[in-house]
Amino acid sequence: MQDRERTMATIPPRPLPPTPPSTDLLAPVLPSTFDENHLPSVLHQPDPMTPEAERQARRRTVRFLEEAGQRHLRLPRVAIATATVFFHRFYAKHCFQQHDRFEVAMACLLLAGKTEESPKKLDLVIRECWKLRRRAQQQQQQQRLSQGGESPNTASPSMASPTSAVHLDGSTQLDPKSEEYVRLKERVLLLERVILHTIGFELDISHPYKYLAECVQSLNVKRLLEYASPPPPKPDGSNVSRTSQNTQLFQDLFQYAMNFANDSMHTSLCLQFPSSQIAMACVYLSAKYCNIRPVGGRHWMELLEGITVEDLGCISVQILELVQPRRGAEGEAALKRVRRDLEEMGKESGGEKDGKRLKTG
């Protein structure tokens, strides 16, 4: 059986051969073994990427996945999240230098649609993703030309395939009878199989959304949170009722937490931590942004069971570093506030590293 597993296929660099060569079956990444300094793209020779460049490639492609999945393919949010996890896991075992990230993204969307019972036809996935990518290439070319850049008919290397430049002719439609379409179809179908081997055929993907909703609901039922400062009076001068305050509090908490969970998909957190811990960190960040605190001077770690201060801090900082540039001064202030709060929690817990942890096995 072991010999048979070692014959399973993985995708080679271009040009595309009739059948992929054999290699070892690739096991999923374990959170405890994740190190971005040892990712394939960072170690690739002779042209290694820096960890920062690798992170940026992931973030840009996740934005592509969200745009293509939500606006063009009309996939449900959970299917887009599943495609994103497939993408992150693929590039935990393969490198960006050898495998076009947009073709991998197409295959991830195709596979995720089937996995989450929202299948899309291969023809539709190719046409819509190709159209979106071509528009992005054209916009990038317009910007370069306005700045006195390169020739108008050659795409930027960052948007093109690893081995060749893409020539733009102004069209955003892909002819289904063209060689490009045939090549993409074969490539995406092959990549779909390779993704399955890479993730060890693990298709049951757990996302933070379910745990997030459960955590917020539990906090709501137990009435464990309150606003740090009372909300302003109504326009007529009357105070807001406690019931209305509580309803608004948990609506704000849930909405901000969902936003942070969506932001977490742009990072490699799904390779590092269980989705339940990511969800709790999102709830914590949401509370900090909404000026919400535990009642009665209680400790946040009493409310968030199954996560240590160290893990909470690691997840929170990675998400905040992602969103901080978009939020400007507000985001920078929030990052400092969360760091200070986490440091205080670490001191109060005595620096225990063997705190309550979620059983993931």
Steps between C-alpha positions, in 0.01 A plus 500: 500500500789733587664437162174579331469832685848598384388477139231767541540800274615854558515778250829581324612841380399593145492378227206277587583130437244238398504351852651642819803326652470307825605617846410453866148576614508839665369515855302797632690766690486480878462829691783406736744459209415816307792734428472754219880508471487139383216525250583365151487842334745642755743209460467471122823531304634685310235772556367479859225732620524692824241409766341843447474443122348158566240655730417765241453234229255318726307818580471614138377160390247474782357834383474345154324194645249718683431720198462206262305285744259759633431736210561287194420142601243582772643242737388498865740643755588158641603373155730799450650439843556133413669597173725734698602224741577271204715775352696559822557128547616457142768766534611357831635210291564664159670822397365805319799505266393178328121506512289789374298621797199602289472157340526345847227741615271386216549136600436584867170672412396208281577245772349708782174540308467123482604452862246750634217378276507810282662361185583724206574382148864496402426718197341769721787496751761538225315775312416711805840466665680567171284809445573634849871440464513658155326814626750525784786464251358773280452735793855437611627568149308826483664611824845405373446680170380814677828491693707449184546128556536197276344399170116498501467144368696321771357424842682561822708202616314505832174426320636270231586132516837395647652421161361742247354846458133550418420709195197722531276577203228695680258205513356370828334195343671164458416305184403143604656374177833670558821325599511711817161365609600139429825547691322656797238226507763226509706690754212567741380140485850377576545752778172388656640148533831629634324711763315190618829312540664799668230535767488126554141485369387687814186675374318555829625852569412669829465879488492757784145616417317218677709526818476878490121491496495246783738707712303823454172322571639348819630836622163654420296240688722523807509883490878504549580819308425869531601829341801656672324836464120538499354591159390862448135590574235491231424817299209573737736492796379169646745226588531188288334203670716213620326263261572726204860542616546125522348441157721764339807372684475149365408616151815712492707222653384244245539727196851614586601143587376380160703773332813392687432137408484600133824693542667195655453317170756735343766364735646153553326465838302200372837319476598593854197473728167315529206698366340507847798692640494741206131559573567584864773744401257668260244538777766649727613748232141592428442578865810721516390695193145539631618608847343193659635331813412206729259583780607524862867554422536142379799382301465445125669163534216389729258556212707359214546135589737288297765758410814627674607862531794426270280357224243777541775758462658332199171479310387850597824669399508328160146615422562854624821533301294414192216747561703781659609664171134526391390656827783753528542670836199316644651164408840593642343613826296178519812291440682674784197465727468127430874442548486679837194299606663172399816587691294568811311174460829317459631646825177422687506140381855465628633427153359149505560329168304190586166674543168370387528374142245373254523130428552472126565131468 
